Amino acid sequence: PGDRQWLSPATVRILLSLSGCDSGFGQATAQHLDTMGFRVFASVLDLQGPGAQELRRSCSSRLTLLQMDLTKTDDIQRVLQHVQAHTNSTGLWGLVNNAGFNDTIADAELSPLGKFRTCMEVNFFGSLELTKGLLPLLRSTGGRIVTVSSPAGDMPFPCLAPYGASKAALSLLMDTFRSELQPWGVKVSLILPGYYKTGTTCDPAFWNQQKQRLLASLPRELLQAYGEDYVEEINHQFIQFMKVAVEDLSAVVNSITDGLLAANPAVRYYPGQGLGFMYFIHRYLPYFVRDLFLKGFFINPKLPRALRREHHNDVKK
């Protein structure tokens, strides 16, 4: 766009959009790059699912669909072998790490340890294994790595500890790759989007189901300390917040494309309204202002049951 210098399909013979193409940013980016004339490898969780069917319907025969679950090493290794076998003569230019996972909206203490582990497996370790596996190909072409992270990895968003911690690790990892791969000519970019409507992220029924599962799994003492209404209120506020999610994904797709094709891509992209103001508060204002802003913007939980005055009165009685 504008005076940005971009590489062409004739220059870049293969682009790789591997993870998380069932829906959202990954699917939209795969479709966009295919339309531009690039060859794309797109990974999906389910080759027979609606996301895969949509890619078959909307994309050309250049696009190759691959099944991959980032929590399964066998899946990752199978995809790596396929890509390596099909890029020996043409070279590999770009990797897009897009797949992300989060299905818990709750305080860190209320979030099961298993949720932290799953977020790390998908959002961090899966992307790490995939990136390391493709680095020999990317180093040989001086190619690109573009990774979709999140502002939740930079800021302590309430009730997003498992997701935010995994994205923080991912962002730091990619910043390290960016520094270490400079001598090889490989450029690494991070995408930190605002809140967009992707997959199940804006499905109230899904989040209500997850809330019920969380409540059923909590130890009795912990649930008594916080209160069931505390968890209900968090879920209610999050569902209200979902209504402001942006449906048009083009700003994110354009940022990913720029990271892959611009002659001098940015280190970080911030597609989405209000992110500049949010990062200004995060970097320059006191901690209590940052915390107040994030609670006002995202989720502001009520007091846990054990801290409320009426609870203390009941205990005295």
Disulfide bonds with the S-S distance in Angstrom:
none
